[in-house]
């Protein structure tokens, strides 16, 4: 860009930048140990929200993990949020919840569990899970942070297996064959699995057990507890939905719509199930946003966040992330492993590009304030494209998605980070 072009760009962006400056809060760092007092302005956005969605534009940017960890700690310690709802398998999250409430093992071990999405098997998640366990120590059960997965199942439904081991060994024997098929074809991040076998296995388990759970409710509760029964029953319902989902993956729009619906149902279920009435949801920007998933790239079906925003019993607020320049970790289909990728430059005038011109440090933007500022109105409606990266890179030339959305309509707030680095894995 020539000096003349840069000068023209700066002049054009000046009123937009000024509007952003007036809607932002400067932060010293994304470090979770930074002063909590810096986050006080966010309280105005959170308000009386019962569910707060914390988004990530990439699953593999370290500083995004850090900002969300920092904000999560703030919401727990200052605003009494007590449910952590994570974009991972509903069944697989049992190992996380058991650990943070005093279970055996190490944080490293439970994060590495097959039921935890590969994208979250990293060091920042170990730190977060360790912090939750430390926070919970010495607290009454109804004042502890509980962890729930909100996604469909991809592997063996371990919670159902462990529950049946206690209450109904005959039922466990009857589902041995579908359990074996699921174990042999567990879905990994490269999706190289026999999805028909997975779908059939889940569906057979649900068909054999759903009525049995209802018929034996009293006996099952007597052999365990009502809380354990309701958790296993919900897991079984998710197993049924998982079978339906994996049978229709070739019908992409329908599969994406069902996944969004189930994720929202699981958040609503956790909200009712736990004694706390405040939930933090941790998922991709494309899940927590209002409106369709990924700006309608996979059909017009509502995103998880849109479902939550429509739920009458909830008050939903969401906060996105954006990064100026970055390298990030993603699964390389070519290499068959997680690799670091350098993201292409953000398009001129896009959300990341314009925010990069405002300040060289991390800051939080109140999008509710910005959305009402006429200086930014046209830019938000026409040019403020947001960038997205997924869990996998199939083609390096297409690693970055650009969505032509209005971020101030999709989100209530946004964390901007000038520079991002790849998230450290468990092996680093």
C-alpha positions as CSV (number, residue, x, y, z in Angstrom):
1,X,0.0,0.0,0.0
2,X,1.4,3.4,-1.0
3,X,1.6,6.2,1.6
4,X,-1.2,8.0,-0.4
5,X,-3.4,4.9,-0.2
6,X,-2.6,4.5,3.5
7,X,-3.5,8.1,4.2
8,X,-6.8,7.8,2.3
9,X,-7.6,4.6,4.2
10,X,-6.8,6.3,7.6
11,X,-9.0,9.3,6.7
12,X,-11.9,7.0,5.6
13,X,-11.6,4.9,8.8
14,X,-11.2,7.8,11.2
15,X,-14.9,8.3,12.2
16,X,-15.3,4.5,12.5
17,X,-12.2,4.2,14.6
18,X,-13.4,7.0,16.9
19,X,-16.7,5.2,17.4
20,X,-14.8,2.1,18.3
21,X,-12.6,4.0,20.7
22,X,-15.6,5.3,22.5
23,X,-17.1,1.8,22.8
24,X,-14.0,0.0,23.9
25,X,-12.3,-0.9,27.2
26,X,-8.5,-1.2,27.0
27,X,-7.0,-4.3,28.7
28,X,-3.4,-4.7,29.9
29,X,-3.3,-8.3,28.9
30,X,-5.3,-11.5,28.1
31,X,-3.5,-13.2,31.0
32,X,-6.2,-14.7,33.4
33,X,-4.2,-13.5,36.4
34,X,-4.6,-9.8,35.3
35,X,-6.6,-7.5,37.6
36,X,-10.3,-8.4,37.5
37,X,-11.2,-4.8,38.0
38,X,-10.4,-4.2,34.3
39,X,-13.4,-6.3,33.3
40,X,-15.9,-4.3,35.4
41,X,-17.4,-2.6,32.2
42,X,-18.4,-6.0,30.9
43,X,-20.8,-6.3,33.8
44,X,-23.1,-3.8,32.1
45,X,-23.3,-6.1,29.1
46,X,-23.7,-9.3,31.2
47,X,-26.4,-7.7,33.3
48,X,-28.9,-10.3,34.5
49,X,-28.0,-12.8,31.8
50,X,-28.6,-16.4,32.7
51,X,-26.5,-17.7,29.8
52,X,-23.3,-16.1,28.4
53,X,-21.8,-17.4,25.2
54,X,-18.0,-16.9,24.9
55,X,-17.0,-17.4,21.2
56,X,-13.8,-18.2,19.4
57,X,-13.1,-17.4,15.8
58,X,-10.5,-20.2,15.8
59,X,-10.2,-23.3,17.9
60,X,-6.4,-23.1,17.9
61,X,-5.3,-19.5,19.0
62,X,-3.6,-19.4,22.4
63,X,-4.5,-15.8,23.2
64,X,-8.2,-16.5,22.6
65,X,-8.1,-19.4,25.1
66,X,-6.5,-17.0,27.5
67,X,-9.1,-14.2,27.1
68,X,-11.9,-16.7,27.6
69,X,-10.2,-18.2,30.6
70,X,-9.8,-14.8,32.1
71,X,-13.4,-13.8,31.4
72,X,-14.7,-17.2,32.7
73,X,-12.9,-16.7,36.0
74,X,-14.4,-13.2,36.3
75,X,-17.9,-14.5,35.6
76,X,-17.5,-17.3,38.2
77,X,-15.9,-15.2,41.0
78,X,-17.7,-11.9,40.5
79,X,-21.1,-12.9,39.1
80,X,-21.7,-16.4,40.5
81,X,-21.8,-18.4,37.3
82,X,-21.6,-22.0,38.2
83,X,-22.1,-24.1,35.0
84,X,-19.4,-24.5,32.4
85,X,-21.0,-25.7,29.1
86,X,-18.3,-26.8,26.7
87,X,-18.4,-27.6,23.0
88,X,-17.5,-31.2,23.5
89,X,-19.3,-34.6,23.7
90,X,-22.1,-34.6,26.2
91,X,-21.1,-38.1,27.4
92,X,-17.3,-37.4,27.3
93,X,-17.5,-34.4,29.6
94,X,-18.3,-36.7,32.5
95,X,-14.6,-37.1,33.2
96,X,-14.1,-33.4,33.4
97,X,-17.0,-32.9,35.8
98,X,-15.8,-35.8,38.0
99,X,-12.3,-34.3,38.2
100,X,-13.3,-30.7,39.0
101,X,-15.5,-32.0,41.8
102,X,-12.7,-33.9,43.5
103,X,-12.3,-37.0,41.4
104,X,-9.1,-39.0,40.9
105,X,-6.4,-38.5,38.2
106,X,-4.9,-35.4,36.8
107,X,-6.2,-32.5,34.7
108,X,-3.9,-33.6,31.9
109,X,-5.4,-37.2,31.9
110,X,-9.0,-36.1,31.8
111,X,-8.4,-33.5,29.0
112,X,-6.7,-36.3,27.0
113,X,-9.9,-38.5,27.3
114,X,-11.3,-39.7,24.0
115,X,-14.7,-38.1,24.7
116,X,-13.1,-34.6,24.9
117,X,-12.9,-32.9,21.5
118,X,-9.3,-33.0,20.1
119,X,-9.4,-29.2,19.7
120,X,-9.6,-28.8,23.5
121,X,-6.8,-31.3,24.3
122,X,-4.3,-28.5,25.0
123,X,-2.4,-26.9,27.8
124,X,-4.7,-23.9,28.4
125,X,-7.6,-26.3,29.0
126,X,-5.5,-28.1,31.5
127,X,-5.0,-24.8,33.3
128,X,-8.7,-24.0,33.2
129,X,-9.8,-27.4,34.5
130,X,-7.2,-27.2,37.3
131,X,-8.5,-23.7,38.3
132,X,-12.1,-24.9,38.4
133,X,-11.0,-27.8,40.7
134,X,-9.1,-25.4,43.0
135,X,-12.1,-23.1,43.1
136,X,-14.5,-25.9,44.0
137,X,-12.3,-27.3,46.9
138,X,-14.1,-26.8,50.2
139,X,-17.3,-25.5,48.7
140,X,-20.8,-26.9,49.2
141,X,-21.9,-29.1,46.2
142,X,-24.5,-26.5,45.2
143,X,-21.8,-23.8,45.1
144,X,-19.4,-25.7,42.9
145,X,-18.8,-25.1,39.2
146,X,-20.1,-28.1,37.2
147,X,-18.9,-29.0,33.7
148,X,-21.2,-30.2,30.9
149,X,-20.6,-31.2,27.3
150,X,-23.1,-29.8,24.9
151,X,-22.2,-31.5,21.6
152,X,-23.4,-34.7,20.0
153,X,-21.5,-37.9,20.9
154,X,-18.6,-39.0,18.7
155,X,-17.4,-42.0,20.7
156,X,-18.5,-44.6,23.3
157,X,-21.1,-43.2,25.6
158,X,-19.1,-43.9,28.7
159,X,-21.6,-42.3,31.1
160,X,-24.4,-44.7,30.1
161,X,-22.0,-47.7,30.4
162,X,-20.9,-46.8,33.9
163,X,-24.5,-46.1,34.9
164,X,-25.7,-49.5,33.7
165,X,-22.8,-51.2,35.4
166,X,-24.4,-50.1,38.6
167,X,-28.1,-50.5,37.9
168,X,-28.7,-53.0,35.1
169,X,-26.0,-55.4,34.0
170,X,-28.5,-57.3,31.8
171,X,-29.2,-54.1,29.8
172,X,-25.4,-53.6,29.4
173,X,-25.1,-57.1,28.0
174,X,-27.8,-56.4,25.5
175,X,-26.1,-53.4,24.0
176,X,-22.7,-55.0,23.8
177,X,-22.7,-55.4,20.0
178,X,-23.5,-51.7,19.2
179,X,-21.0,-50.6,21.9
180,X,-18.4,-52.6,20.2
181,X,-19.2,-51.1,16.7
182,X,-19.0,-47.6,18.1
183,X,-15.7,-48.3,19.8
184,X,-14.2,-49.7,16.6
185,X,-15.4,-46.7,14.6
186,X,-15.1,-43.8,17.0
187,X,-15.1,-40.6,15.1
188,X,-11.8,-38.7,15.1
189,X,-11.2,-35.2,13.9
190,X,-10.2,-36.4,10.4
191,X,-13.7,-38.0,10.1
192,X,-12.2,-41.2,8.8
193,X,-14.7,-43.5,10.3
194,X,-17.6,-45.7,9.2
195,X,-20.3,-43.2,9.9
196,X,-23.0,-45.7,9.0
197,X,-21.7,-48.1,11.7
198,X,-21.6,-45.3,14.3
199,X,-25.1,-44.1,13.4
200,X,-26.5,-47.6,13.6
201,X,-24.7,-48.3,16.9
202,X,-26.1,-45.1,18.6
203,X,-29.6,-45.7,17.2
204,X,-29.7,-49.4,18.4
205,X,-28.6,-48.3,21.9
206,X,-31.3,-45.7,22.1
207,X,-34.0,-48.1,20.7
208,X,-33.1,-50.7,23.3
209,X,-32.8,-48.4,26.3
210,X,-35.1,-45.5,26.1
211,X,-38.3,-47.4,27.0
212,X,-36.3,-49.5,29.5
213,X,-35.2,-46.4,31.4
214,X,-38.8,-45.2,31.7
215,X,-40.1,-48.6,32.8
216,X,-37.3,-49.0,35.4
217,X,-37.1,-45.4,36.6
218,X,-37.8,-46.2,40.3
219,X,-35.4,-49.2,40.4
220,X,-32.7,-47.2,38.7
221,X,-33.0,-44.3,41.0
222,X,-33.0,-46.6,44.0
223,X,-29.8,-48.2,42.8
224,X,-28.1,-44.8,42.1
225,X,-29.8,-41.4,42.7
226,X,-32.3,-39.2,40.9
227,X,-29.5,-36.9,39.8
228,X,-27.5,-39.7,38.3
229,X,-30.6,-41.1,36.6
230,X,-31.5,-37.8,35.0
231,X,-28.0,-37.3,33.7
232,X,-27.8,-40.8,32.2
233,X,-31.3,-40.4,30.7
234,X,-30.3,-37.1,29.0
235,X,-27.2,-38.8,27.7
236,X,-29.3,-41.5,26.2
237,X,-31.5,-38.9,24.5
238,X,-28.3,-37.3,23.1
239,X,-27.2,-40.8,21.9
240,X,-30.5,-41.0,20.0
241,X,-29.9,-37.6,18.4
242,X,-26.3,-38.6,17.6
243,X,-27.5,-41.6,15.7
244,X,-29.9,-39.4,13.7
245,X,-27.2,-36.8,13.0
246,X,-24.5,-39.3,11.8
247,X,-27.0,-41.0,9.5
248,X,-27.6,-37.7,7.7
249,X,-24.1,-36.1,7.4
250,X,-24.4,-36.2,3.6
251,X,-27.4,-33.9,4.0
252,X,-25.2,-31.1,5.3
253,X,-27.9,-28.5,5.9
254,X,-30.1,-30.9,7.9
255,X,-27.1,-32.3,9.9
256,X,-25.9,-28.8,10.8
257,X,-29.4,-27.7,11.8
258,X,-29.9,-30.8,14.1
259,X,-26.5,-30.3,15.7
260,X,-27.3,-26.6,16.5
261,X,-30.6,-27.6,17.9
262,X,-29.2,-30.4,20.1
263,X,-26.4,-28.1,21.4
264,X,-29.0,-25.5,22.5
265,X,-31.1,-28.2,24.1
266,X,-28.2,-29.4,26.1
267,X,-27.5,-25.9,27.4
268,X,-31.1,-25.5,28.4
269,X,-31.0,-28.9,30.0
270,X,-27.9,-28.0,32.1
271,X,-29.6,-24.8,33.1
272,X,-32.5,-26.7,34.5
273,X,-30.5,-29.6,35.9
274,X,-28.0,-27.7,38.0
275,X,-29.0,-25.6,41.0
276,X,-27.1,-22.6,39.6
277,X,-29.1,-20.4,37.3
278,X,-26.1,-18.9,35.4
279,X,-24.3,-20.8,32.6
280,X,-21.1,-19.9,30.6
281,X,-21.1,-21.5,27.2
282,X,-17.7,-22.0,25.5
283,X,-17.9,-22.7,21.7
284,X,-17.0,-21.3,18.3
285,X,-18.3,-17.9,17.2
286,X,-20.4,-19.7,14.6
287,X,-22.2,-21.5,17.4
288,X,-22.7,-18.7,19.9
289,X,-23.8,-16.0,17.4
290,X,-27.3,-15.0,16.9
291,X,-28.8,-15.7,13.5
292,X,-28.0,-18.7,11.2
293,X,-25.0,-20.9,11.7
294,X,-22.0,-19.4,9.8
295,X,-24.0,-16.7,8.2
296,X,-26.2,-19.3,6.4
297,X,-23.3,-21.0,4.7
298,X,-24.9,-24.3,5.7
299,X,-28.5,-23.3,5.2
300,X,-30.8,-21.0,7.1
301,X,-31.1,-23.1,10.3
302,X,-30.7,-21.2,13.5
303,X,-27.3,-21.4,15.3
304,X,-27.1,-22.7,18.8
305,X,-27.0,-19.0,20.0
306,X,-30.1,-18.1,18.1
307,X,-32.0,-21.0,19.7
308,X,-30.8,-19.8,23.1
309,X,-31.8,-16.2,22.3
310,X,-35.3,-17.3,21.5
311,X,-35.7,-19.5,24.6
312,X,-38.2,-17.7,26.9
313,X,-36.8,-19.1,30.1
314,X,-33.3,-17.7,29.3
315,X,-31.6,-14.3,29.0
316,X,-28.8,-14.8,26.5
317,X,-25.7,-12.6,26.0
318,X,-22.8,-13.4,23.8
319,X,-19.2,-12.2,23.3
320,X,-17.1,-13.0,20.3
321,X,-13.4,-12.9,19.6
322,X,-11.3,-11.4,16.8
323,X,-7.5,-11.3,16.1
324,X,-5.5,-9.0,14.0
325,X,-2.6,-11.2,12.8
326,X,-2.1,-14.7,13.9
327,X,-0.7,-18.2,13.6
328,X,-3.1,-20.9,14.8
329,X,-3.2,-24.6,15.4
330,X,-5.5,-26.8,13.3
331,X,-5.7,-30.3,12.1
332,X,-4.0,-30.7,8.7
333,X,-5.8,-33.2,6.6
334,X,-2.7,-33.4,4.4
335,X,-0.3,-34.2,7.3
336,X,-2.7,-36.1,9.4
337,X,-1.8,-34.2,12.5
338,X,-2.2,-30.8,14.3
339,X,0.0,-28.2,12.6
340,X,0.6,-24.5,13.0
341,X,-0.7,-22.3,10.2
342,X,-0.1,-18.7,9.4
343,X,-3.4,-17.0,8.7
344,X,-3.7,-14.8,5.6
345,X,-4.1,-11.1,6.1
346,X,-7.5,-9.9,7.0
347,X,-9.4,-8.3,4.0
348,X,-9.3,-4.5,3.9
349,X,-12.2,-3.0,5.8
350,X,-13.0,-6.3,7.6
351,X,-13.6,-6.5,11.3
352,X,-10.1,-7.7,12.2
353,X,-8.5,-5.2,9.8
354,X,-10.3,-2.1,11.2
355,X,-9.8,-3.1,14.8
356,X,-6.1,-3.5,14.1
357,X,-5.9,0.1,13.2
358,X,-7.5,1.3,16.5
359,X,-5.0,0.1,19.1
360,X,-2.0,-2.1,19.5
361,X,-3.2,-3.7,22.7
362,X,-6.0,-6.1,23.6
363,X,-9.4,-4.4,24.2
364,X,-13.1,-5.2,24.6
365,X,-15.7,-3.6,22.4
366,X,-19.3,-3.0,23.6
367,X,-21.1,-3.8,20.4
368,X,-24.4,-2.7,21.8
369,X,-22.9,0.8,22.0
370,X,-21.2,0.6,18.6
371,X,-24.4,-0.6,16.9
372,X,-26.2,2.6,17.9
373,X,-23.4,4.9,16.6
374,X,-24.2,6.3,13.2
375,X,-20.5,6.7,12.4
376,X,-20.1,2.9,12.4
377,X,-23.5,2.0,11.0
378,X,-22.6,1.6,7.3
379,X,-19.4,-0.2,8.0
380,X,-21.1,-2.7,10.3
381,X,-23.9,-3.3,7.8
382,X,-21.7,-3.6,4.7
383,X,-18.0,-4.2,5.3
384,X,-17.3,-5.5,8.8
385,X,-16.7,-9.1,7.6
386,X,-15.6,-11.5,10.3
387,X,-13.0,-14.2,9.9
388,X,-13.5,-17.9,10.9
389,X,-11.1,-20.9,11.0
390,X,-12.3,-24.4,11.7
391,X,-10.9,-27.4,13.5
392,X,-9.5,-28.8,10.3
393,X,-7.6,-27.4,7.3
394,X,-8.5,-29.4,4.2
395,X,-6.8,-26.9,1.8
396,X,-4.3,-24.3,2.9
397,X,-5.6,-21.9,0.2
398,X,-9.0,-22.0,1.9
399,X,-8.0,-22.1,5.6
400,X,-9.8,-18.8,6.4
401,X,-13.5,-18.2,5.9
402,X,-14.8,-14.6,5.5
403,X,-18.4,-14.1,6.6
404,X,-20.3,-11.0,5.4
405,X,-22.3,-10.4,8.5
406,X,-23.1,-7.5,10.9
407,X,-21.2,-8.5,14.0
408,X,-23.1,-6.0,16.1
409,X,-26.3,-7.8,15.3
410,X,-24.8,-11.2,16.0
411,X,-23.0,-10.4,19.2
412,X,-23.3,-8.1,22.2
413,X,-19.5,-7.7,22.8
414,X,-16.2,-8.6,21.3
415,X,-12.7,-9.2,22.5
416,X,-10.0,-8.0,20.1
417,X,-6.4,-9.3,20.3
418,X,-3.8,-7.8,18.1
419,X,-1.6,-10.9,17.6
420,X,-2.3,-14.6,18.1
421,X,0.0,-17.6,18.4
422,X,-0.7,-21.4,18.1
423,X,-2.2,-22.9,21.2
424,X,0.3,-25.3,23.0
425,X,-0.7,-28.9,22.8
426,X,-0.5,-31.5,25.6
427,X,2.8,-32.7,24.1
428,X,4.5,-29.3,23.9
